[in-house]
């Protein structure tokens, strides 16, 4: 059962996440302890995917000095999202979720896309901001630079990600470092299953 413990590099914070298999897919469960603008937060979160690593449910409980906040999202895996059976039309087309307080959700796109070295893909995600907690649709891209290294981009932001053998982020340039990553150096293709190439939205560098 892959476990990560990330230390925040641009401020005070730790995030622990466990990835395990569930009958119909995969589940990420984590707890983040962060200090933002002088306020301490505890965030308990979970993401459940199907077997192709497409996000199906997202839950979060944020505790801060100003009170508690809860969030629950559901997705159909084909770009549709809702809260309590009410569609969120602004998120339509997003397959993955990106939680701003953790690098854990980068694994979802990495596993789902299954890029070969040199390939890249542009995707839409449901981005959950922090500490504001707003949910918006964003365009992001991943380019696989080497067996264990990716270039992540979103708008004008970009960073290199190094992953361990389970596809979890070992190093997120300038933001996070995994202090409990025993399998760096093993290709993530060798461990957790990924979606087949026919399910991937990847494209060659020539077309990116």
N, C-alpha and C positions, 0 to 999 in steps of 0.2 A: 504494500500500500504506500504509494509515494507521499512523502510529507516534506513540506518546505517551511523554512523560517526565514523571512526576509527582514533585513534591516534597512530602514530608510536612510538615504544618503543626503537628501536635501532638507532634512529636518529631523524631529524626534519621532520615532515610530518603529513598531515591529508588526509583522503580519505572519500568522501561522495558518497554513492551509493543508488540508488532506484531500487527496484525490482517490476515489475508490470506484469500483464497478457496482452498478445496480442492475436489476434484471433486464432493463431495456436500454441501458446506456451507461452513462458516467455521472459522477457527482463530485462537485467541489464544495467543501465546507471549510470555512475559515473564520478567524477572529483577528481583527486589526486593532491595535492600540496606537493612536496618533495624537499629536499635538499640532493644532492648526490655529494660527493667529492667537496663540496663548491659551486656547481652550482644549482640554483633553477630551478625546472621544474613544469610545469602545464600539466597534462595529462587528456584529456577527452576521455572516452572509452565507448563502448557499446558492449554487447553480446546478441544475440538473439538465443533462443533454440526452439526446437519443444516441443510438449506436454510431451514427455518423458525425457525432460531436456537434450537432445543431442544438442551440439553446432551446429548452422547452419551458423551464420555470426558473424564476429568479426571486430570491427573498433576502431581505436585509432588515436588521434592527440596529438603529444608530442611537447611542446614548451619549448625550453631551450635557454640559452645564445648563443649557437652555431647554432641556427636556428630551424626550424620546421621540423617535420617528421610525415608522415601519413602512416597508415597501414590498409589494408582491406583484410580479409580472408573469404573464403566461404567453408563450409563443407556440405557433403551430409548426415551426421548422421550415416553413416556406415563405417567410416574410411577414406573416400576420402576427400582431401583438394585441393583447387586451389586459384590462384590469377589471376583475369581477365581471367578466363576460361583456365588458364595454370595450369595443375596438379602439385602438390608438392609431388613428390613420396616419399621423405624422411619422410613425416608425415603420410604415409599410416598406418592405423590401429588405429590412435588416434580418440577418440570420443569426448573428452573434451578439452577445452582450459584452460591454466593456465597463467594468466598475473602476472608477477613478482612483479609489483608495487602495487598490491591490494590483500586482502584476500577475495574479493567478489567471485572470481571464484572457491574457495573451495566449495561454496554452490552448484555449478553445479554438481559436482561429488557426493556430499552427497545426494542431492535430487534424482539424477538419479539411484544411486546404491540401495538406500532404505535398507541399512543393518539393520539387527536385532542386538540387543546387543549380543556381543560375535562373530559376523561374521566379516570377512575381505574380501577385494578384491584388486587385483592388476590391474591397468589400464595403458593405454598409453594416454599421453596428448600431445597437441601441446603447447610447453612451449615458451612464449615470454619473452625474457630476458630484463633487464633494467639496465643501460641506453643504452646498446648496441643494443637492439631491434632485436637481432637474434632470429629466430624461429626454434626450434629443437624438435624432438620427444623424450620424456622422459617417463620412467616407474615410477609410483608412487603407493603407497598403502594406504588404509584406513582401520583401524580396529575400530569398534564401541565398546568403553569401557563401556559406560553407556548411559542412555537415551539421555544425552546432551553432551557427551564427546567422541572424536575420537582421535586416534593416527594416525598422518599423517607421511609418510616416503617417501623420494625420495633420492636414492643413500645412502650416509652415513648420511644424514640429517634426523632428526625426531623431531616432536613437538606434544604436545597435543593441540587439538582444543576444546574449549567449544562453543556450538552454542546456539542461542536463539530459541524461539518458531517458528520462520520463517525459520530456517535452516541457518541463517546468523551467521558468526563467532562473538562470543561475546568476546572471548579471544584466541589469537594465541600466544602460549608460546614464550616469549622473543621478539616478533616482533610487535604485534598489540593488541590494546584494543578498543572495541566498547564503546564509551562514550554515545551512544544513543540507548541502548538495553533494552527496557522495558519488554521483555517477557522471560528472562532467567528463567529457571525452568519449562517451558512448553516444552513437547517433540515436536520436529519439525514434527513428524508424525501426530500431531493433527491439523496442520494448512495447509501449502501449500501441494498440492498433489504431490506424488512421483510416479515414475514408478512402475508398478506392479512387483511382485516378479519374474514373468516369464521373465521380460525384464532385470533383474538385473544380473550382472556378479559376484555376491558375492559368497564366498565360506566359509565353516565353518572353525574355527580355526584349526581343526585337519588336514585340507588339505592345510593350508597356510604355 
